[in-house]
Amino acid sequence: MLVSLTLYIALAKPAFFEFYRLFKPVLDLRQTASDFFRARMTVPILFFPPIMLWMLIEDLSSGGIKPLTEIRLMAAAPLFFVLLYLMAPKLFNLAWRAEDNDDPELDDMLKRLSEKAESRVAGVKIWNTFNEPVPNAAVAGLLPRYRFVYITRYLLGMFTPPQVEGVVAHELAHLRLGHVTSYMFYSLNLILVSIALKLSLLLYYPQYYPDSTIYTAIELLLFLAVFSVTFTALARHCEFQADAFASEITSPDIFASTLETLNSIILPPPSIIPNWLLTHPQIQDRIARVRNDERHKIVDLKRHASRLRFSMLASGLVLLLLTAIPASGVNKISGYHEAVKAGNGTLAGELHRSLPDWLKTHPLVLQETGKMAVNSQRWVLAAALAAEAEWNLRLLDGSQVFHHPGSPEVTFDFEIVKFVLKSLDLW
């Protein structure tokens, strides 16, 4: 990783200077080379800490059977997402070099709107775009003490005070309607669906478990396709709801003019991208809804948002219950693997006997039992277990691995035979 990072920096620096030389004729005259490079690095700075954290989680989850490692890693993903949402303000401040607001009128406006929207925030942060024309705003943070509304300087310069009020109202609407929480629930539910499917495949249909680069790539593409279609639909719905909320706490005319100004200074998305893949609806559609649709009462918007969050939470609980069923069997396989790995034959034998008969023939269980046969130098039995694992050809009972000389079971059996032979005067 360090070598890759060093190569990236070494190659990026001359490339950045060449890009700056080419783009300089069309850039803002105030933008220096440093500003240009820093603007290009905003996204890497935003995503680099989460990537490093995820790599650390991968390292801590490594070891053991590969499928179990993958599932353990996926099980850690919900905690990772929660931490990511909690860390979001810190990451935004770092990537955007966000500064504290020094305009008392903007603070007063935020306080008034936050009381009207019933959404507590810690304040406004001015988003540094490094002299690039980016009219944008965002909100980040789960906890009120660390929750901020971010606004770019370019937006503050291009929009009138009432329009800035409309922008802030829209961002506060995302908070009051719980859209950040909805996005988090959605992310967790999608991960739970993936975990449930992988656990079920591994436990009940191991022959179809993706255990090659091609299968893994197909699985990743399928996951991204589902995520792209479903998340963008949720995001567009939340944007329309936030527009309606902002129209109520400001006015439809003010908010519509805000959208119209935004529409006049930004480029539309490429026509090749269909509307159902956009996270934000087309601005013309948003303007039409604000101007022409019926007014929405704030209480109705809040009730609808609460129902959405509750349905996602209920879905998550159902998914947890569904996941717990195959997770129990996979956990037994994992415990058996750890006992074999530790060389604890007694514990491995007990765990093997406790497995249901159908699970004793699972390829991963047969694989671990084969390791025990190899360790005890019982090569015929190891070959038979390999044949059963690979070709489903049952030649011998795998439990014989744990019936070796000196074990309590064999000693007990020997004592019974000796007792019978003595009774018949044959000993």
TILUM-492039 format. One record per residue (C-alpha): residue number from 1; x, y, z. Coordinates in nm, 2 decimals. Example, Ala and Ser with C-alpha at 12.3 -4.5 7.8 and 13.67 -1.06 7.14 Angstrom:
<pts>
1:1.23:-0.45:0.78 .
2:1.37:-0.11:0.71 .
</pts>
This chain:
<pts>
1:0.00:0.00:0.00 .
2:0.28:0.24:0.09 .
3:0.46:0.16:-0.24 .
4:0.14:0.23:-0.43 .
5:0.08:0.56:-0.25 .
6:0.44:0.67:-0.32 .
7:0.40:0.59:-0.69 .
8:0.07:0.77:-0.70 .
9:0.22:1.09:-0.55 .
10:0.53:1.07:-0.78 .
11:0.32:1.04:-1.09 .
12:0.04:1.27:-0.99 .
13:0.26:1.58:-0.93 .
14:0.39:1.62:-1.29 .
15:0.04:1.52:-1.42 .
16:-0.12:1.80:-1.21 .
17:0.12:2.06:-1.34 .
18:0.05:1.96:-1.70 .
19:-0.33:1.96:-1.64 .
20:-0.30:2.31:-1.49 .
21:-0.10:2.44:-1.79 .
22:-0.37:2.31:-2.03 .
23:-0.67:2.43:-1.83 .
24:-0.52:2.77:-1.72 .
25:-0.68:2.96:-2.01 .
26:-1.03:2.87:-1.90 .
27:-0.98:2.89:-1.52 .
28:-1.07:3.17:-1.29 .
29:-0.78:3.43:-1.29 .
30:-0.78:3.42:-0.91 .
31:-0.71:3.04:-0.90 .
32:-0.35:2.96:-0.84 .
33:-0.18:2.63:-0.92 .
34:-0.21:2.54:-0.55 .
35:-0.59:2.60:-0.56 .
36:-0.62:2.40:-0.88 .
37:-0.44:2.10:-0.73 .
38:-0.62:2.12:-0.40 .
39:-0.96:2.12:-0.57 .
40:-0.85:1.81:-0.76 .
41:-0.76:1.64:-0.43 .
42:-1.09:1.71:-0.25 .
43:-1.24:1.37:-0.33 .
44:-0.93:1.16:-0.25 .
45:-0.90:1.35:0.09 .
46:-1.27:1.29:0.16 .
47:-1.25:0.91:0.09 .
48:-0.89:0.82:0.19 .
49:-0.96:0.80:0.57 .
50:-1.26:0.57:0.53 .
51:-1.07:0.35:0.28 .
52:-0.78:0.32:0.53 .
53:-1.02:0.23:0.81 .
54:-1.19:-0.03:0.59 .
55:-0.84:-0.18:0.50 .
56:-0.77:-0.20:0.88 .
57:-1.10:-0.39:0.93 .
58:-1.01:-0.62:0.65 .
59:-0.68:-0.70:0.81 .
60:-0.84:-0.77:1.15 .
61:-1.10:-0.99:0.98 .
62:-0.84:-1.20:0.79 .
63:-0.75:-1.55:0.87 .
64:-0.95:-1.87:0.87 .
65:-1.17:-2.01:0.60 .
66:-1.21:-1.76:0.31 .
67:-1.59:-1.76:0.29 .
68:-1.62:-1.71:0.66 .
69:-1.37:-1.42:0.64 .
70:-1.57:-1.26:0.37 .
71:-1.89:-1.29:0.57 .
72:-1.73:-1.16:0.89 .
73:-1.61:-0.86:0.69 .
74:-1.96:-0.79:0.56 .
75:-2.09:-0.82:0.91 .
76:-1.85:-0.54:1.02 .
77:-1.98:-0.32:0.74 .
78:-2.29:-0.19:0.94 .
79:-2.06:-0.06:1.22 .
80:-1.84:0.09:0.95 .
81:-2.13:0.28:0.80 .
82:-2.24:0.41:1.14 .
83:-1.89:0.53:1.21 .
84:-1.88:0.69:0.87 .
85:-2.20:0.89:0.93 .
86:-2.07:1.00:1.27 .
87:-1.73:1.10:1.12 .
88:-1.89:1.28:0.82 .
89:-1.85:1.64:0.96 .
90:-1.48:1.58:1.04 .
91:-1.42:1.44:0.69 .
92:-1.61:1.73:0.52 .
93:-1.41:1.99:0.73 .
94:-1.09:1.82:0.62 .
95:-1.17:1.78:0.26 .
96:-1.34:2.11:0.20 .
97:-1.13:2.32:0.44 .
98:-1.46:2.43:0.58 .
99:-1.44:2.75:0.78 .
100:-1.66:2.89:1.06 .
101:-1.92:3.15:0.94 .
102:-1.83:3.51:1.02 .
103:-2.16:3.66:0.89 .
104:-2.40:3.73:1.19 .
105:-2.69:3.77:0.95 .
106:-2.64:3.42:0.81 .
107:-2.62:3.29:1.17 .
108:-2.94:3.47:1.26 .
109:-3.12:3.33:0.95 .
110:-3.00:2.98:1.03 .
111:-3.12:3.01:1.39 .
112:-3.46:3.14:1.28 .
113:-3.51:2.86:1.02 .
114:-3.38:2.59:1.24 .
115:-3.64:2.68:1.51 .
116:-3.91:2.69:1.24 .
117:-3.80:2.36:1.10 .
118:-3.74:2.21:1.45 .
119:-3.40:2.10:1.34 .
120:-3.10:2.17:1.57 .
121:-2.77:2.23:1.41 .
122:-2.43:2.35:1.55 .
123:-2.40:2.62:1.29 .
124:-2.30:2.70:0.93 .
125:-1.97:2.60:0.77 .
126:-1.83:2.79:0.47 .
127:-1.73:2.53:0.21 .
128:-1.40:2.62:0.03 .
129:-1.41:2.54:-0.34 .
130:-1.06:2.69:-0.41 .
131:-1.19:2.96:-0.65 .
132:-1.39:2.71:-0.86 .
133:-1.75:2.80:-0.94 .
134:-1.94:2.54:-0.74 .
135:-2.29:2.64:-0.62 .
136:-2.36:2.37:-0.37 .
137:-2.48:2.31:-0.01 .
138:-2.49:2.00:0.21 .
139:-2.57:1.89:0.56 .
140:-2.38:1.64:0.76 .
141:-2.38:1.49:1.11 .
142:-2.60:1.26:1.31 .
143:-2.56:1.43:1.65 .
144:-2.69:1.79:1.69 .
145:-2.37:1.91:1.85 .
146:-2.17:1.80:1.55 .
147:-2.42:1.87:1.28 .
148:-2.35:2.15:1.03 .
149:-2.50:2.31:0.72 .
150:-2.23:2.35:0.45 .
151:-2.25:2.63:0.19 .
152:-2.00:2.73:-0.08 .
153:-1.88:3.08:-0.10 .
154:-1.97:3.08:-0.47 .
155:-2.34:3.01:-0.38 .
156:-2.34:3.29:-0.12 .
157:-2.21:3.53:-0.39 .
158:-2.46:3.42:-0.66 .
159:-2.78:3.39:-0.47 .
160:-2.99:3.66:-0.31 .
161:-3.04:3.64:0.07 .
162:-3.40:3.51:0.03 .
163:-3.27:3.24:-0.21 .
164:-2.99:3.15:0.04 .
165:-3.27:3.11:0.29 .
166:-3.44:2.87:0.05 .
167:-3.12:2.66:0.02 .
168:-3.07:2.64:0.40 .
169:-3.44:2.55:0.44 .
170:-3.39:2.26:0.19 .
171:-3.09:2.13:0.39 .
172:-3.27:2.16:0.72 .
173:-3.56:1.97:0.57 .
174:-3.33:1.68:0.51 .
175:-3.26:1.68:0.88 .
176:-3.61:1.73:1.01 .
177:-3.75:1.46:0.78 .
178:-3.47:1.22:0.89 .
179:-3.33:1.16:0.55 .
180:-2.98:1.11:0.68 .
181:-3.11:0.83:0.91 .
182:-3.32:0.69:0.62 .
183:-3.00:0.67:0.40 .
184:-2.82:0.49:0.69 .
185:-3.10:0.24:0.74 .
186:-3.11:0.18:0.36 .
187:-2.74:0.11:0.36 .
188:-2.76:-0.13:0.65 .
189:-3.06:-0.31:0.50 .
190:-2.88:-0.36:0.17 .
191:-2.58:-0.50:0.36 .
192:-2.80:-0.73:0.56 .
193:-2.96:-0.86:0.24 .
194:-2.62:-0.94:0.10 .
195:-2.51:-1.11:0.42 .
196:-2.83:-1.32:0.43 .
197:-2.78:-1.43:0.07 .
198:-2.42:-1.52:0.12 .
199:-2.49:-1.71:0.44 .
200:-2.77:-1.90:0.28 .
201:-2.56:-1.99:-0.02 .
202:-2.27:-2.10:0.19 .
203:-2.48:-2.31:0.42 .
204:-2.74:-2.46:0.20 .
205:-2.60:-2.44:-0.16 .
206:-2.22:-2.43:-0.11 .
207:-2.17:-2.55:-0.47 .
208:-2.31:-2.21:-0.59 .
209:-2.11:-2.00:-0.35 .
210:-1.90:-1.74:-0.55 .
211:-1.54:-1.86:-0.49 .
212:-1.36:-1.72:-0.80 .
213:-1.26:-1.38:-0.94 .
214:-1.53:-1.40:-1.21 .
215:-1.81:-1.49:-0.96 .
216:-1.69:-1.21:-0.73 .
217:-1.69:-0.96:-1.01 .
218:-2.04:-1.06:-1.12 .
219:-2.16:-1.03:-0.76 .
220:-2.00:-0.69:-0.72 .
221:-2.16:-0.56:-1.04 .
222:-2.50:-0.70:-0.94 .
223:-2.47:-0.53:-0.60 .
224:-2.37:-0.20:-0.76 .
225:-2.67:-0.23:-1.01 .
226:-2.92:-0.29:-0.73 .
227:-2.76:-0.01:-0.52 .
228:-2.77:0.24:-0.81 .
229:-3.13:0.18:-0.90 .
230:-3.28:0.16:-0.55 .
231:-3.07:0.43:-0.38 .
232:-3.11:0.69:-0.65 .
233:-3.49:0.63:-0.63 .
234:-3.48:0.69:-0.26 .
235:-3.26:1.00:-0.30 .
236:-3.49:1.15:-0.56 .
237:-3.79:1.09:-0.34 .
238:-3.62:1.26:-0.04 .
239:-3.52:1.56:-0.26 .
240:-3.89:1.62:-0.36 .
241:-3.99:1.59:0.00 .
242:-3.72:1.84:0.11 .
243:-3.83:2.08:-0.16 .
244:-4.19:2.06:-0.04 .
245:-4.08:2.12:0.32 .
246:-3.86:2.41:0.22 .
247:-4.15:2.57:0.03 .
248:-4.36:2.55:0.34 .
249:-4.11:2.72:0.58 .
250:-4.01:2.99:0.32 .
251:-4.26:3.03:0.03 .
252:-4.31:2.85:-0.30 .
253:-4.21:3.16:-0.49 .
254:-3.89:3.21:-0.30 .
255:-3.79:2.84:-0.33 .
256:-3.89:2.82:-0.70 .
257:-3.67:3.12:-0.77 .
258:-3.39:2.95:-0.58 .
259:-3.41:2.65:-0.81 .
260:-3.44:2.87:-1.12 .
261:-3.12:3.05:-1.03 .
262:-2.95:2.72:-0.96 .
263:-3.07:2.59:-1.30 .
264:-2.92:2.90:-1.48 .
265:-2.57:2.85:-1.34 .
266:-2.51:2.47:-1.35 .
267:-2.49:2.23:-1.64 .
268:-2.76:1.96:-1.67 .
269:-2.65:1.60:-1.63 .
270:-2.53:1.43:-1.95 .
271:-2.83:1.31:-2.16 .
272:-2.68:0.96:-2.18 .
273:-2.76:0.91:-1.81 .
274:-3.13:0.82:-1.77 .
275:-3.33:1.00:-1.51 .
276:-3.38:0.69:-1.30 .
277:-3.00:0.68:-1.23 .
278:-2.98:1.04:-1.10 .
279:-2.96:1.11:-0.73 .
280:-3.13:1.45:-0.78 .
281:-3.44:1.50:-1.00 .
282:-3.41:1.73:-1.30 .
283:-3.43:2.09:-1.18 .
284:-3.72:2.16:-1.42 .
285:-3.92:1.88:-1.26 .
286:-3.85:2.02:-0.92 .
287:-3.95:2.37:-1.02 .
288:-4.28:2.24:-1.17 .
289:-4.36:2.05:-0.86 .
290:-4.30:2.35:-0.63 .
291:-4.50:2.59:-0.85 .
292:-4.79:2.36:-0.96 .
293:-4.84:2.09:-0.70 .
294:-5.07:2.11:-0.41 .
295:-4.92:2.25:-0.09 .
296:-4.80:1.99:0.16 .
297:-4.85:2.04:0.53 .
298:-4.54:2.00:0.73 .
299:-4.71:1.76:0.97 .
300:-4.80:1.54:0.67 .
301:-4.44:1.55:0.54 .
302:-4.31:1.45:0.88 .
303:-4.56:1.17:0.92 .
304:-4.47:1.03:0.57 .
305:-4.10:1.05:0.66 .
306:-4.16:0.87:0.99 .
307:-4.34:0.59:0.81 .
308:-4.06:0.55:0.57 .
309:-3.80:0.53:0.85 .
310:-4.02:0.28:1.04 .
311:-4.07:0.06:0.74 .
312:-3.69:0.05:0.68 .
313:-3.63:-0.02:1.05 .
314:-3.89:-0.30:1.05 .
315:-3.74:-0.44:0.73 .
316:-3.40:-0.44:0.90 .
317:-3.53:-0.63:1.20 .
318:-3.69:-0.89:0.97 .
319:-3.36:-0.93:0.78 .
320:-3.17:-0.97:1.11 .
321:-3.40:-1.26:1.20 .
322:-3.37:-1.42:0.86 .
323:-2.99:-1.38:0.88 .
324:-2.98:-1.54:1.23 .
325:-3.10:-1.88:1.09 .
326:-2.82:-1.96:0.85 .
327:-2.57:-1.76:1.08 .
328:-2.62:-2.02:1.35 .
329:-2.50:-2.31:1.12 .
330:-2.21:-2.11:0.98 .
331:-2.11:-2.02:1.33 .
332:-2.09:-2.39:1.42 .
333:-1.87:-2.45:1.11 .
334:-1.65:-2.16:1.23 .
335:-1.61:-2.30:1.58 .
336:-1.52:-2.64:1.44 .
337:-1.26:-2.47:1.21 .
338:-1.10:-2.29:1.51 .
339:-1.08:-2.61:1.71 .
340:-0.91:-2.79:1.42 .
341:-0.68:-2.50:1.36 .
342:-0.58:-2.50:1.73 .
343:-0.51:-2.88:1.71 .
344:-0.76:-2.95:1.99 .
345:-0.88:-3.30:1.88 .
346:-1.10:-3.35:2.18 .
347:-1.29:-3.02:2.13 .
348:-1.30:-3.08:1.75 .
349:-1.45:-3.42:1.81 .
350:-1.71:-3.29:2.05 .
351:-1.81:-3.01:1.80 .
352:-1.82:-3.26:1.51 .
353:-2.06:-3.49:1.71 .
354:-2.28:-3.19:1.79 .
355:-2.33:-3.11:1.43 .
356:-2.65:-3.23:1.26 .
357:-2.60:-3.51:1.01 .
358:-2.67:-3.29:0.71 .
359:-2.40:-3.04:0.82 .
360:-2.14:-3.31:0.87 .
361:-2.14:-3.36:0.50 .
362:-2.09:-2.99:0.42 .
363:-1.78:-2.93:0.21 .
364:-1.62:-2.69:0.46 .
365:-1.68:-2.94:0.75 .
366:-1.54:-3.23:0.53 .
367:-1.24:-3.00:0.46 .
368:-1.17:-2.95:0.83 .
369:-1.22:-3.32:0.90 .
370:-0.98:-3.40:0.63 .
371:-0.72:-3.18:0.80 .
372:-0.76:-3.38:1.11 .
373:-0.71:-3.70:0.92 .
374:-0.39:-3.57:0.76 .
375:-0.27:-3.45:1.10 .
376:-0.32:-3.80:1.24 .
377:-0.16:-3.95:0.92 .
378:-0.47:-4.14:0.82 .
379:-0.42:-4.10:0.45 .
380:-0.69:-4.34:0.33 .
381:-0.95:-4.16:0.53 .
382:-0.82:-3.82:0.42 .
383:-0.85:-3.93:0.05 .
384:-1.20:-4.05:0.11 .
385:-1.30:-3.72:0.27 .
386:-1.15:-3.53:-0.02 .
387:-1.35:-3.74:-0.26 .
388:-1.67:-3.67:-0.07 .
389:-1.60:-3.29:-0.05 .
390:-1.51:-3.26:-0.42 .
391:-1.74:-3.52:-0.59 .
392:-2.00:-3.59:-0.32 .
393:-1.88:-3.95:-0.33 .
394:-1.93:-4.10:0.02 .
395:-1.68:-4.39:0.09 .
396:-1.62:-4.37:0.46 .
397:-1.77:-4.21:0.77 .
398:-1.57:-3.90:0.85 .
399:-1.64:-3.93:1.22 .
400:-1.38:-4.22:1.23 .
401:-1.12:-3.95:1.24 .
402:-1.19:-3.89:1.60 .
403:-1.19:-4.26:1.69 .
404:-0.81:-4.32:1.71 .
405:-0.61:-4.52:1.97 .
406:-0.59:-4.36:2.30 .
407:-0.91:-4.16:2.27 .
408:-1.17:-4.20:2.55 .
409:-1.42:-4.35:2.30 .
410:-1.18:-4.63:2.18 .
411:-1.07:-4.71:2.53 .
412:-1.43:-4.74:2.64 .
413:-1.51:-4.96:2.35 .
414:-1.21:-5.18:2.43 .
415:-1.31:-5.22:2.79 .
416:-1.66:-5.34:2.68 .
417:-1.51:-5.60:2.44 .
418:-1.27:-5.72:2.72 .
419:-1.56:-5.76:2.96 .
420:-1.77:-5.97:2.71 .
421:-1.47:-6.19:2.63 .
422:-1.39:-6.25:2.99 .
423:-1.76:-6.34:3.06 .
424:-1.73:-6.61:2.79 .
425:-1.39:-6.73:2.92 .
426:-1.23:-6.62:2.60 .
427:-0.99:-6.36:2.75 .
</pts>
